[in-house]
């Protein structure tokens, strides 16, 4: 009887151990894309919330780097601006390891995305103080300071951290510094010039630092500074480096927010990347803006987002091109004529 009991206990223990090992192995498989997104793809997360919902986050609750899995999952709700779930996953994950200050970091990013800058600054400041050499914490804190135009605090942070900071930190400093001072017509100092000279020596290929260097050392105004970003963006566009072009045109918009050409160029870049929904959303977002010149270009660009699927969007494309043509956008006339001959628009 005792042998039978011992064998039974051993078998149960073996089954439990096997199940436990299987769960841990499956969790490690799931953690790989979560960690890759967290470390390298913050701007373009590869997973949907529907997928990550099914990932294990309690057993184990930490990955191999001691990052709570719930914190990694919060990333996707921050992206989608789902406040309730982003906060829930951030708070729950914090219970497993509060010492990385990733809960505060995720909350700060969430509020930054929602344009609730005071709240973003509060949490990102806590994150940066809690883990003072974490580059992500520092660069996002810079973004909050830039939005709040806290130039003196931005400068103090830079002087305190520049000796161990990475390229993104240096880039943020000089872009935000030049943006704030140009907007407020504040003169650049000799210290600004010395620091930006150091930056250009450290990162001579960084286009954003190059533009800031010229703005600071030549004391350019906002229009000339935005034009420099535009010139660099056009070079990247010609080289088919659309991600870089979009980044630079976004910087131009931050300096001069009412030039429709920058928005249209970003939309055009997104279309060439086949990111049609993003392009369409951007074009719709500027409808009704006071700076929009209603010359038919917007309708033409919107048509280009649907023309690859002409079988399903024939009438939409035709109507957009027709409207563009009627508003005097010449390129639309030629394409509308060709399309009418091929598939019929009338």
JOVENQUI-V612442 format. One line per field, one symbol per residue. ss: DSSP state (2 for helix, 1 for strand, 0 for the rest). A space follows every 50 residues. Layout:
ss: ???
This chain:
ss: 02222222222222222222222222222222222222220000000022 22000000000100000122222222222000222222222222000222 02222222222220002222222222222200002222222222222200 22222222222000002222222222222222220000022222222222 22000022222222222000022222222222222222000222222222 22222000022222222222220002222222222000000000002222 2222002222222222222222222200022222222222220000
